[in-house]
């Protein structure tokens, strides 16, 4: 007698994987039906096909050598239904309880399915092009080759025992390989029209990583293109950007009028037209800073100007290296439609200028483990103030902003850009629903929910320097579990509230929020929420001068989520000063050197005073005493260049020193 055939692919499907292919509600209902005795009678054919007959007369089939999408069912559902899910669960229970079975034969030319789904050695790079074409179609490979020739960046997460799914984050979507060796069980947030193309690109990214020996748990790499192709005929535009940054450094932001800002804007547009989106964005931000200084606005920040100038130099240098696509941006499609997605509100940031207000609503895409941002902008009428509290009642997607910022959003009309900007449009067929948040933060995937700050610090340390990373909105937005709040204090000089929080293991982080007249009550609301014993804090995390810093967007308290930027009030509550902290010589030396270097960029390298030059030299000596030899040498070279009569050398020395200081401060 022939023994029943073992379907390793069906056995490898966990409840989470099934929820990704259908939805969690269907999985729960199917399991409930099975527990109640309403499961199917199962028949397994010699080739591995699985058929199920349900008590209500429904017939369901799972063909061999294909994924769940190829399943058929006699019920009225148009997509994946509870009967398909129930048949998978019933088969798993039957296989677990039954006698030993023969493994199912794999289709010719395809990698064999692994018996254990948590095999961390498996890689989607093992799919060859023949297997990809057979399952996904030749058209998908043809479309993918166009993107490959242009080059694209990818962030890969390999399977582990904790997360046995291989992830590939492409510029505008995420692809997950749910079952080793099976192309029929691939989940992506991209719509069906491009599903095959992005799956091929994800497999090729893993293949490139395998060939280069990049076997770490998380890998970032550029795929395709040709050496130097990222510059292409845009090299002149990139050189022009560097020249503009050099001129601005020599003359100083303090002496720049409206003309440099206009020139930066034109060059940024040229770079963007050539697909160099990240340096273009840096120039746009730099032009905005010059305009803010010219108009004497409070949002001008000399330290930010210096950082942007250093970024232009760093990206220009990286353009000649192997990570050129990540440093310059990509020619990927500007926007990718998403299939039905569930997003979880993580809070809001209100900002703006005297003429307009902006609200960035941060949303977690729980299915792919990435954070996205939904942007809105309003003009400020003459004579009006328009704070975050005023915007809280403005309706977005049919609900007030205060509700949207902390809610669950399910949409069939969303699209995502390469920079993780999400757009949701209304339509007669496509629907968007907004429901209360509940405990959704607690069930976020590990990529978004931080319970171990020490592990998060190690993950941040493994990232490339911020100056050359892709300029991705919400890249480091997280929900951080808080076990205790150790200290809360207000720094009046900096107009900043800082709180020291810790996780269950005692590892500390700093929650740091700056005052803004556009959200006057935010610091008061944040302090009150932190004093009340928060469970979680959402915000953008970063490494800065020795620890993790969280820029907060929302706080989960016993009474629900608090979004500080949208809270009413005039910001007049009395806030206590922080507890005195011991001065860290290394952190102090870095801060002094960064401040002195930023002041040189603000005044202009051609207009530095003897006092400023001596201050820069002194900070170099302090860095040397603190043990930061490389940073000290770069600052000493800058001090020497400022006394020489060679403007080009001075610009190069400043850029080298400031890039070194920023990177050291970030990675220390």
C-alpha positions as CSV (number, residue, x, y, z in Angstrom):
1,X,0.0,0.0,0.0
2,X,1.3,3.5,-0.9
3,X,1.7,5.7,2.1
4,X,0.1,9.2,2.2
5,X,2.2,11.9,0.7
6,X,3.7,14.5,3.0
7,X,3.0,18.1,2.0
8,X,6.0,19.9,3.7
9,X,4.8,23.3,2.4
10,X,1.4,23.0,4.1
11,X,3.0,21.8,7.3
12,X,5.3,24.8,7.3
13,X,2.5,27.3,7.3
14,X,2.2,28.9,10.7
15,X,-0.9,30.8,11.9
16,X,1.1,34.0,11.2
17,X,1.9,32.9,7.7
18,X,-1.7,32.0,7.0
19,X,-2.8,35.4,8.4
20,X,-0.4,37.1,5.9
21,X,-1.9,35.1,3.0
22,X,-5.5,35.7,4.1
23,X,-6.2,37.7,7.3
24,X,-6.1,36.9,11.0
25,X,-9.9,36.8,11.3
26,X,-10.3,34.0,8.8
27,X,-7.6,32.0,10.5
28,X,-9.3,32.4,13.9
29,X,-12.7,31.4,12.4
30,X,-11.2,28.4,10.6
31,X,-9.6,27.2,13.8
32,X,-12.8,27.7,15.7
33,X,-14.8,25.7,13.1
34,X,-12.2,22.9,13.3
35,X,-12.3,22.8,17.1
36,X,-16.1,22.6,16.9
37,X,-16.0,19.5,14.7
38,X,-16.9,21.3,11.5
39,X,-13.7,20.4,9.7
40,X,-13.4,18.6,6.4
41,X,-12.9,15.0,5.6
42,X,-9.5,14.9,3.9
43,X,-8.3,12.9,0.9
44,X,-4.7,13.0,-0.3
45,X,-3.9,12.1,-3.9
46,X,-0.8,10.3,-5.0
47,X,0.8,13.5,-6.3
48,X,0.2,15.3,-3.0
49,X,-3.0,17.1,-3.8
50,X,-5.3,17.6,-0.8
51,X,-9.1,17.6,-1.1
52,X,-11.5,18.4,1.6
53,X,-15.3,17.8,1.9
54,X,-17.0,19.9,4.6
55,X,-20.2,18.9,6.4
56,X,-22.1,21.7,4.7
57,X,-21.3,20.3,1.3
58,X,-18.5,22.6,0.4
59,X,-15.7,21.1,-1.6
60,X,-12.1,22.5,-1.4
61,X,-8.9,21.4,-3.1
62,X,-5.3,22.3,-2.6
63,X,-3.4,21.2,-5.7
64,X,0.1,19.8,-5.5
65,X,3.1,21.9,-6.3
66,X,1.2,25.2,-5.9
67,X,0.4,27.8,-3.2
68,X,-2.8,28.8,-1.5
69,X,-3.7,31.1,-4.4
70,X,-4.2,28.1,-6.7
71,X,-6.7,26.4,-4.3
72,X,-10.3,26.0,-5.4
73,X,-13.4,26.1,-3.3
74,X,-17.1,25.7,-4.1
75,X,-18.2,28.4,-1.7
76,X,-19.2,31.8,-2.8
77,X,-16.1,33.6,-1.7
78,X,-14.1,35.3,-4.4
79,X,-10.7,35.1,-2.7
80,X,-9.0,33.1,0.1
81,X,-11.8,31.7,2.2
82,X,-12.1,30.1,5.6
83,X,-12.6,26.7,3.9
84,X,-9.1,26.9,2.3
85,X,-7.6,27.9,5.7
86,X,-9.5,25.2,7.6
87,X,-8.4,22.6,5.1
88,X,-4.7,23.6,5.7
89,X,-5.2,23.4,9.5
90,X,-7.0,20.1,9.3
91,X,-4.3,18.6,7.1
92,X,-1.6,19.8,9.6
93,X,-3.5,18.1,12.5
94,X,-4.0,14.9,10.5
95,X,-0.4,14.8,9.5
96,X,0.8,15.3,13.0
97,X,-1.4,12.5,14.3
98,X,-1.0,10.1,11.4
99,X,1.7,7.5,10.4
100,X,4.9,8.4,8.7
101,X,4.4,9.8,5.2
102,X,6.4,10.0,2.1
103,X,7.6,13.5,1.1
104,X,5.8,15.1,-1.8
105,X,7.6,15.2,-5.1
106,X,8.8,18.6,-6.0
107,X,8.2,20.1,-9.5
108,X,11.2,19.6,-11.7
109,X,13.7,22.4,-11.6
110,X,12.5,23.9,-8.3
111,X,14.4,23.8,-5.0
112,X,13.0,21.1,-2.7
113,X,10.9,22.3,0.2
114,X,12.7,22.2,3.5
115,X,11.2,20.0,6.2
116,X,11.9,22.6,8.9
117,X,10.6,26.1,8.3
118,X,13.0,27.7,10.9
119,X,16.1,26.6,8.8
120,X,18.1,29.8,8.9
121,X,20.5,28.5,6.2
122,X,17.9,28.7,3.5
123,X,17.9,31.7,1.2
124,X,15.4,32.8,-1.6
125,X,18.6,33.3,-3.6
126,X,18.5,29.6,-4.4
127,X,15.7,30.1,-6.9
128,X,17.1,30.1,-10.4
129,X,15.6,32.2,-13.2
130,X,14.0,29.1,-14.7
131,X,12.1,28.4,-11.5
132,X,11.1,32.1,-11.2
133,X,9.9,32.2,-14.8
134,X,7.9,29.0,-14.4
135,X,6.0,30.2,-11.4
136,X,5.9,34.0,-11.8
137,X,5.9,34.2,-15.6
138,X,8.4,35.5,-18.1
139,X,6.8,38.9,-18.1
140,X,7.7,39.4,-14.5
141,X,11.4,38.7,-15.2
142,X,11.4,41.1,-18.2
143,X,10.0,43.9,-16.0
144,X,12.4,43.0,-13.2
145,X,15.4,43.2,-15.6
146,X,14.6,46.8,-16.3
147,X,14.9,47.7,-12.6
148,X,18.0,45.5,-12.3
149,X,19.8,47.4,-15.1
150,X,19.0,50.7,-13.4
151,X,20.1,49.3,-10.0
152,X,18.1,49.2,-6.8
153,X,18.7,49.0,-3.1
154,X,17.4,46.3,-0.7
155,X,17.4,45.5,3.0
156,X,17.3,41.8,3.7
157,X,16.4,39.9,6.9
158,X,17.3,36.3,6.8
159,X,15.3,33.6,8.6
160,X,16.0,33.0,12.2
161,X,14.6,30.7,14.9
162,X,12.6,33.6,16.3
163,X,11.4,34.8,12.8
164,X,11.6,32.0,10.3
165,X,10.4,34.2,7.4
166,X,12.9,35.7,4.8
167,X,12.1,39.4,4.3
168,X,13.3,41.7,1.5
169,X,12.5,45.4,1.8
170,X,12.7,47.0,-1.6
171,X,12.4,50.8,-2.2
172,X,8.6,50.8,-2.5
173,X,7.4,47.5,-1.0
174,X,8.2,44.5,1.1
175,X,8.4,40.9,0.0
176,X,8.2,37.9,2.5
177,X,9.0,34.3,1.6
178,X,6.8,32.4,4.1
179,X,7.9,28.9,3.2
180,X,11.4,27.8,2.3
181,X,11.8,26.6,-1.3
182,X,8.2,27.6,-2.2
183,X,7.4,30.5,-4.6
184,X,3.7,29.8,-4.1
185,X,3.8,31.2,-0.6
186,X,5.2,34.7,-1.1
187,X,3.5,37.7,0.6
188,X,3.9,41.3,-0.5
189,X,2.1,44.5,0.2
190,X,2.4,45.4,-3.6
191,X,-0.7,44.9,-5.7
192,X,-1.2,41.8,-7.9
193,X,-0.1,43.6,-11.1
194,X,3.5,44.0,-9.9
195,X,3.6,41.0,-7.5
196,X,5.7,38.8,-9.8
197,X,8.2,41.6,-10.6
198,X,8.9,42.5,-7.0
199,X,9.2,38.9,-6.0
200,X,11.9,38.4,-8.7
201,X,13.7,41.5,-7.5
202,X,13.6,40.2,-3.9
203,X,15.0,36.8,-5.0
204,X,17.7,38.5,-7.0
205,X,18.6,40.6,-4.0
206,X,19.1,37.5,-1.8
207,X,21.1,35.9,-4.6
208,X,23.4,38.9,-4.8
209,X,23.9,38.9,-1.0
210,X,24.7,35.1,-1.1
211,X,27.2,35.6,-3.9
212,X,28.9,38.4,-2.0
213,X,29.1,36.4,1.2
214,X,26.7,38.8,3.1
215,X,25.2,36.3,5.4
216,X,24.3,38.4,8.4
217,X,20.9,38.4,10.0
218,X,20.2,41.8,8.4
219,X,21.9,43.0,5.2
220,X,21.7,46.2,3.1
221,X,23.1,46.2,-0.4
222,X,22.8,47.6,-3.9
223,X,21.7,45.2,-6.6
224,X,22.3,45.5,-10.3
225,X,23.4,48.5,-12.2
226,X,26.9,49.0,-13.4
227,X,29.9,50.5,-11.6
228,X,29.6,54.3,-11.9
229,X,26.1,53.9,-13.5
230,X,24.4,55.6,-10.6
231,X,26.2,58.8,-11.5
232,X,25.7,58.4,-15.3
233,X,25.1,61.7,-17.0
234,X,24.0,63.1,-13.6
235,X,27.6,63.2,-12.5
236,X,27.8,66.9,-13.6
237,X,24.7,67.7,-11.5
238,X,26.2,65.9,-8.5
239,X,29.4,67.9,-8.9
240,X,27.4,71.1,-9.2
241,X,25.8,70.3,-5.9
242,X,29.2,69.8,-4.3
243,X,30.4,73.1,-5.7
244,X,27.3,75.0,-4.4
245,X,27.9,73.4,-0.9
246,X,31.5,74.5,-1.1
247,X,30.6,78.1,-2.0
248,X,28.1,78.2,0.8
249,X,30.7,76.9,3.3
250,X,33.2,79.5,2.3
251,X,30.8,82.5,2.5
252,X,28.7,81.1,5.4
253,X,25.0,80.8,5.8
254,X,25.0,84.0,7.8
255,X,26.1,85.9,4.7
256,X,23.9,84.1,2.2
257,X,21.0,85.9,0.6
258,X,18.1,84.4,-1.4
259,X,20.2,83.7,-4.5
260,X,22.1,80.6,-3.1
261,X,18.8,79.2,-2.0
262,X,17.4,79.5,-5.5
263,X,20.5,77.9,-7.0
264,X,20.2,75.0,-4.6
265,X,16.6,74.5,-5.5
266,X,17.4,74.4,-9.3
267,X,20.2,71.9,-8.7
268,X,18.0,69.8,-6.5
269,X,15.4,69.6,-9.2
270,X,18.1,68.5,-11.7
271,X,19.3,65.8,-9.4
272,X,15.7,64.6,-8.8
273,X,15.0,64.4,-12.5
274,X,18.1,62.2,-12.9
275,X,17.0,59.8,-10.1
276,X,19.3,61.1,-7.4
277,X,16.6,61.6,-4.9
278,X,18.6,61.6,-1.6
279,X,21.2,64.4,-2.4
280,X,18.3,66.3,-4.1
281,X,16.4,66.1,-0.8
282,X,19.4,67.3,1.1
283,X,19.7,70.4,-1.1
284,X,16.0,71.1,-0.8
285,X,16.4,71.0,3.0
286,X,19.5,73.2,2.8
287,X,17.6,75.8,0.6
288,X,14.8,75.8,3.2
289,X,17.2,76.5,6.0
290,X,18.8,79.4,4.1
291,X,15.3,80.8,3.4
292,X,14.4,80.5,7.1
293,X,17.6,82.4,8.0
294,X,16.9,85.1,5.4
295,X,13.4,85.5,6.8
296,X,14.6,85.4,10.4
297,X,12.4,82.4,11.2
298,X,12.8,80.4,14.4
299,X,13.2,77.1,12.5
300,X,16.6,78.0,11.2
301,X,19.3,75.9,12.9
302,X,23.0,76.3,12.3
303,X,23.7,72.8,13.4
304,X,21.2,71.5,10.9
305,X,22.8,73.6,8.1
306,X,26.2,72.1,9.0
307,X,24.8,68.6,8.9
308,X,23.2,69.1,5.5
309,X,26.4,70.5,4.1
310,X,28.3,67.4,5.4
311,X,25.6,65.2,4.0
312,X,26.1,66.6,0.5
313,X,29.9,65.9,0.7
314,X,29.3,62.4,2.1
315,X,26.8,61.4,-0.6
316,X,29.1,62.7,-3.3
317,X,31.9,60.6,-1.9
318,X,29.8,57.5,-1.6
319,X,28.6,57.8,-5.2
320,X,31.9,56.3,-6.3
321,X,31.5,53.3,-3.9
322,X,29.6,50.0,-3.9
323,X,26.7,51.5,-2.0
324,X,26.0,54.2,-4.6
325,X,22.2,53.4,-5.0
326,X,21.6,53.7,-1.2
327,X,23.6,57.0,-1.1
328,X,22.0,58.6,-4.1
329,X,18.5,57.2,-4.3
330,X,17.0,55.0,-6.9
331,X,15.1,55.2,-10.2
332,X,12.4,52.9,-8.9
333,X,8.8,53.8,-9.6
334,X,7.8,56.8,-7.5
335,X,4.7,55.0,-6.1
336,X,3.6,51.4,-5.8
337,X,-0.1,50.6,-5.2
338,X,-0.7,48.3,-2.2
339,X,-3.2,45.6,-1.8
340,X,-5.6,45.6,1.2
341,X,-3.5,46.7,4.1
342,X,-4.0,47.2,7.9
343,X,-2.1,50.1,9.4
344,X,-1.7,51.0,13.0
345,X,-1.5,54.6,14.1
346,X,1.7,55.4,16.0
347,X,1.1,59.1,16.6
348,X,1.6,62.4,14.9
349,X,4.2,65.2,14.5
350,X,2.9,68.8,13.9
351,X,5.4,71.3,12.4
352,X,5.4,74.1,9.8
353,X,6.3,77.7,9.2
354,X,4.6,81.0,9.6
355,X,2.7,80.3,6.4
356,X,1.7,76.7,6.7
357,X,1.3,73.8,9.1
358,X,2.1,70.1,8.5
359,X,1.0,66.9,10.2
360,X,2.9,63.7,9.7
361,X,0.8,60.7,10.8
362,X,2.9,57.7,11.5
363,X,1.4,54.3,10.6
364,X,2.8,50.8,11.2
365,X,2.3,48.2,8.5
366,X,2.1,45.3,10.8
367,X,2.1,42.7,8.0
368,X,5.6,43.8,6.7
369,X,7.1,45.2,9.8
370,X,7.8,48.7,8.4
371,X,6.5,52.2,9.4
372,X,5.0,54.6,6.9
373,X,4.0,58.2,7.1
374,X,0.8,59.9,5.8
375,X,1.4,63.6,5.2
376,X,-1.0,66.6,5.3
377,X,-0.5,70.3,4.9
378,X,-2.6,73.4,5.6
379,X,-2.1,77.1,4.8
380,X,-2.3,79.4,7.8
381,X,-4.8,82.3,7.3
382,X,-3.4,85.7,8.0
383,X,-3.8,86.6,11.7
384,X,-4.4,83.1,12.8
385,X,-2.2,80.8,15.0
386,X,-3.3,77.3,14.0
387,X,-1.7,75.0,16.5
388,X,-1.8,71.2,16.8
389,X,-4.8,71.4,19.0
390,X,-6.6,73.3,16.2
391,X,-5.7,70.7,13.7
392,X,-6.8,67.8,15.9
393,X,-10.4,68.2,14.8
394,X,-9.6,68.4,11.0
395,X,-11.0,65.4,9.2
396,X,-8.6,63.0,7.4
397,X,-10.0,59.8,5.8
398,X,-13.3,60.7,7.3
399,X,-12.2,60.9,10.9
400,X,-10.6,63.7,13.1
401,X,-6.9,63.8,13.0
402,X,-6.8,63.1,16.8
403,X,-8.6,59.8,16.1
404,X,-6.5,58.8,13.0
405,X,-3.2,59.3,14.8
406,X,-4.0,56.5,17.2
407,X,-6.3,54.0,15.4
408,X,-6.4,51.0,13.1
409,X,-6.7,51.8,9.4
410,X,-7.8,49.2,6.9
411,X,-7.5,50.4,3.3
412,X,-7.9,49.0,-0.2
413,X,-6.8,52.3,-1.9
414,X,-3.3,52.9,-0.4
415,X,-0.1,53.4,-2.3
416,X,3.5,53.6,-1.0
417,X,6.4,55.6,-2.3
418,X,10.1,54.6,-2.2
419,X,10.5,57.0,0.7
420,X,7.8,55.2,2.7
421,X,5.2,58.0,2.2
422,X,1.8,56.4,2.1
423,X,-1.1,57.9,0.2
424,X,-4.8,56.9,0.7
425,X,-7.3,57.9,-1.9
426,X,-11.1,57.6,-1.8
427,X,-13.0,55.7,-4.5
428,X,-16.3,54.0,-5.1
429,X,-14.9,50.5,-5.0
430,X,-11.9,50.9,-2.8
431,X,-12.7,51.3,0.9
432,X,-10.9,52.7,3.9
433,X,-12.1,52.0,7.5
434,X,-10.8,53.5,10.7
435,X,-11.4,51.7,14.0
436,X,-10.2,52.2,17.6
437,X,-6.6,51.4,18.4
438,X,-7.1,48.9,21.3
439,X,-4.0,46.9,22.1
440,X,-2.6,46.9,18.6
441,X,0.8,48.3,19.7
442,X,1.3,45.3,21.9
443,X,1.0,42.9,18.9
444,X,3.3,44.8,16.5
445,X,6.1,42.6,15.0
446,X,9.5,42.5,16.5
447,X,10.9,44.9,13.8
448,X,8.7,47.7,15.2
449,X,8.2,46.8,18.8
450,X,11.2,47.3,21.0
451,X,11.3,45.4,24.3
452,X,15.1,45.1,24.6
453,X,16.9,48.5,24.3
454,X,20.3,46.9,24.3
455,X,19.4,44.8,21.3
456,X,18.0,47.8,19.5
457,X,21.2,49.7,20.2
458,X,23.2,46.9,18.5
459,X,20.8,47.0,15.6
460,X,21.3,50.8,15.2
461,X,25.1,50.4,15.5
462,X,25.0,48.0,12.5
463,X,23.4,50.6,10.2
464,X,25.4,52.6,7.8
465,X,26.1,56.2,8.9
466,X,23.0,58.4,8.8
467,X,24.7,60.8,6.3
468,X,24.7,58.2,3.5
469,X,21.6,56.1,4.4
470,X,18.5,56.3,2.3
471,X,16.4,59.3,3.3
472,X,13.4,57.2,4.2
473,X,10.6,58.7,6.2
474,X,9.8,56.7,9.4
475,X,12.7,54.4,8.9
476,X,13.5,54.2,12.6
477,X,10.0,54.8,14.1
478,X,9.4,52.3,16.8
479,X,7.1,51.5,19.7
480,X,9.3,51.1,22.8
481,X,8.1,49.2,25.9
482,X,8.7,51.2,29.1
483,X,9.2,49.4,32.4
484,X,10.1,52.5,34.4
485,X,10.5,56.3,34.2
486,X,13.6,57.3,36.1
487,X,13.7,61.1,35.7
488,X,11.8,63.9,33.9
489,X,13.2,67.3,33.5
490,X,12.9,70.5,31.4
491,X,15.9,72.4,30.1
492,X,14.7,76.0,29.8
493,X,17.7,77.2,27.7
494,X,17.2,74.6,25.0
495,X,13.4,74.5,25.5
496,X,13.6,70.8,25.7
497,X,11.9,68.1,27.9
498,X,14.0,65.0,28.5
499,X,13.0,61.9,30.4
500,X,15.1,58.8,31.2
501,X,13.2,55.6,30.7
502,X,14.3,52.0,31.0
503,X,13.2,48.6,29.7
504,X,12.5,45.5,31.9
505,X,16.3,44.7,31.9
506,X,17.2,48.1,33.2
507,X,18.7,49.4,29.9
508,X,18.0,53.2,29.7
509,X,17.0,55.5,26.9
510,X,16.3,59.2,26.7
511,X,12.9,60.5,25.6
512,X,13.7,64.0,24.2
513,X,11.2,66.5,22.8
514,X,11.7,70.1,21.8
515,X,9.2,73.0,22.2
516,X,7.5,74.4,19.2
517,X,4.9,77.2,19.0
518,X,3.0,75.1,16.6
519,X,2.4,72.5,19.3
520,X,2.6,74.6,22.5
521,X,1.0,72.1,24.9
522,X,3.0,69.1,23.7
523,X,5.7,69.2,26.4
524,X,3.1,69.5,29.2
525,X,1.1,66.6,27.8
526,X,4.2,64.5,27.4
527,X,5.4,65.1,30.9
528,X,1.9,64.3,32.3
529,X,1.8,61.0,30.3
530,X,5.2,60.0,31.4
531,X,4.5,60.7,35.0
532,X,1.4,58.5,34.8
533,X,3.3,55.3,34.2
534,X,3.4,54.7,30.5
535,X,3.4,51.2,28.9
536,X,4.8,52.2,25.6
537,X,6.3,55.2,23.8
538,X,6.3,55.6,20.1
539,X,8.7,57.8,18.2
540,X,11.8,58.0,16.1
541,X,14.8,56.3,17.7
542,X,18.4,57.2,17.1
543,X,21.9,56.7,18.5
544,X,23.2,60.0,19.7
545,X,26.3,60.7,21.9
546,X,26.4,57.6,23.9
547,X,22.9,56.2,24.0
548,X,19.5,55.8,22.5
549,X,17.3,58.9,22.1
550,X,13.6,58.7,21.3
551,X,11.8,61.6,19.6
552,X,8.2,60.9,20.9
553,X,5.1,60.9,18.8
554,X,2.6,59.2,21.3
555,X,2.5,57.6,24.7
556,X,0.3,54.6,25.7
557,X,-1.0,55.1,29.2
558,X,-3.5,53.2,31.3
559,X,-6.2,55.5,29.9
560,X,-5.2,55.1,26.3
561,X,-3.0,56.7,23.8
562,X,-1.8,60.3,24.2
563,X,-0.6,62.2,21.2
564,X,1.2,65.3,22.7
565,X,1.3,67.4,19.5
566,X,-2.5,67.4,19.3
567,X,-3.3,68.2,22.9
568,X,-4.9,71.5,23.9
569,X,-3.3,74.1,26.1
570,X,-0.9,77.1,26.0
571,X,2.2,75.4,27.4
572,X,2.3,77.4,30.6
573,X,2.5,74.4,33.0
574,X,5.5,74.5,35.4
575,X,8.0,71.8,34.5
576,X,10.8,70.6,36.9
577,X,14.4,70.8,36.0
578,X,16.2,67.5,35.4
579,X,18.4,65.8,38.0
580,X,22.0,66.8,37.7
581,X,23.9,64.3,35.6
582,X,27.6,63.6,35.7
583,X,29.4,65.1,32.7
584,X,30.8,62.6,30.2
585,X,34.1,64.0,29.0
586,X,33.9,62.2,25.6
587,X,30.3,63.4,24.9
588,X,31.3,66.9,26.0
589,X,34.3,66.9,23.7
590,X,32.2,65.8,20.7
591,X,29.5,68.3,21.4
592,X,32.0,71.2,21.7
593,X,33.8,70.2,18.4
594,X,30.5,69.9,16.6
595,X,29.3,73.3,17.8
596,X,32.6,74.9,16.8
597,X,32.6,73.4,13.4
598,X,28.9,74.3,12.8
599,X,29.7,77.9,13.8
600,X,32.5,78.0,11.2
601,X,30.0,76.9,8.6
602,X,27.5,79.5,9.8
603,X,30.0,82.4,9.7
604,X,31.8,81.1,6.6
605,X,35.2,79.5,6.4
606,X,36.6,82.7,4.8
607,X,35.3,84.8,7.7
608,X,36.3,82.9,10.8
609,X,37.8,85.0,13.6
610,X,41.0,84.2,15.5
611,X,38.9,83.3,18.5
612,X,36.9,80.8,16.6
613,X,40.0,79.3,15.0
614,X,41.6,78.9,18.5
615,X,38.3,77.3,19.7
616,X,38.4,74.7,16.9
617,X,42.0,73.9,17.7
618,X,41.2,73.6,21.4
619,X,38.3,71.2,20.7
620,X,40.7,69.0,18.7
621,X,43.1,68.8,21.7
622,X,40.1,67.9,23.9
623,X,39.1,65.1,21.5
624,X,42.6,63.8,21.6
625,X,42.6,63.7,25.4
626,X,39.3,61.9,25.3
627,X,40.8,59.2,23.2
628,X,39.1,60.0,19.9
629,X,42.3,60.1,17.9
630,X,40.9,60.0,14.4
631,X,38.3,62.8,15.1
632,X,41.0,64.8,16.8
633,X,43.3,64.5,13.8
634,X,40.5,65.7,11.4
635,X,39.7,68.7,13.6
636,X,43.4,69.6,13.9
637,X,43.7,69.4,10.1
638,X,40.7,71.8,9.9
639,X,42.3,74.2,12.3
640,X,45.5,74.2,10.2
641,X,43.6,74.7,6.9
642,X,41.8,77.7,8.3
643,X,45.1,79.5,8.7
644,X,46.3,78.6,5.2
645,X,45.4,80.5,2.0
646,X,43.8,77.6,0.1
647,X,40.0,77.7,0.0
648,X,39.6,74.3,-1.6
649,X,41.7,72.7,1.1
650,X,39.7,74.4,3.7
651,X,36.4,73.1,2.3
652,X,37.8,69.6,2.1
653,X,39.1,69.7,5.6
654,X,35.9,71.0,7.0
655,X,33.8,68.4,5.3
656,X,36.2,65.6,6.4
657,X,36.1,66.8,10.0
658,X,32.3,67.4,10.3
659,X,31.5,64.0,8.6
660,X,33.9,62.3,11.1
661,X,32.4,64.1,14.1
662,X,28.8,63.4,13.1
663,X,29.6,59.7,12.4
664,X,31.5,59.4,15.7
665,X,28.7,61.0,17.7
666,X,26.1,58.6,16.0
667,X,28.1,55.4,16.4
668,X,29.9,56.0,19.7
